[in-house]
Amino acid sequence: MNAAEQAVAELFRTDAEAIDYLPLFATLPDSAASAGLSVWWDEPALFRLADQLDAVEIPVASVEWALDVRWARDMPSLREVLDGAEDSAEYVRILKCDLGYPIVQALRGERWVLADGYHRVAKAVLEGHQTISAVRLPSSRLGEVLRVGSPFFDALNTLGLHDPDGLTTVRRIARAAIRERAHDAAAHRAVLGES
């Protein structure tokens, strides 16, 4: 493990906020691990920066992959919502979103990922649009929007800025932390003579 990974692992052992996030990261589906940006941002800062940048029109087909992302095992993808959950809150959220606001993309390795706008992409697909307005954040400006002030999120951002597969790495570390906690609990029960 490198220093950034060790910092996250230590926080998963000792930091209350990090421990609360253990189940989320340990069960992160593959689609989310590969789709996410690997850093955590402050939404107001993200939107302020996006407002300073020019929007461009991009093909909806280039971001339609976003409809297949599952952010949790028990959460449908937006494509599944579009394909049959017209009465769901997510479907209503798709219908209400405003395509007048551009989606926000950031470069992750060699790929543009969405930082904001999944529901707008879904609406563009639903309405048959060929293009969608997008603001593209240069990698050099990501530091301006990072969520700061929490040791846990600071450590995640340090890891994510240097590891384009940071979500997959954090998932691996979280799973190891859960196994370690289970082992420690079993050892504790054995010492106490409990089964």
Buried (B, 14 or more C-beta within 10 A) or exposed (E): EEEBBEBBBBBBBEBEEBBEBBEBBBBBBEBBBBBBBBBBBBEEBBBEBBEEBEBEEBEBEBBBBBBEBBBEEEBBBBBBBBEEBEEEEBBEBBEEBEBEBBBBBBBBEEEBBBBBBBBBBBBBBBEEBEEBBBBBBEEEEBEBBBBEEBBBBBBBBBBBBEBBBBBBBBBBBBBBBBEEBEEEEEEEEEEEEEE
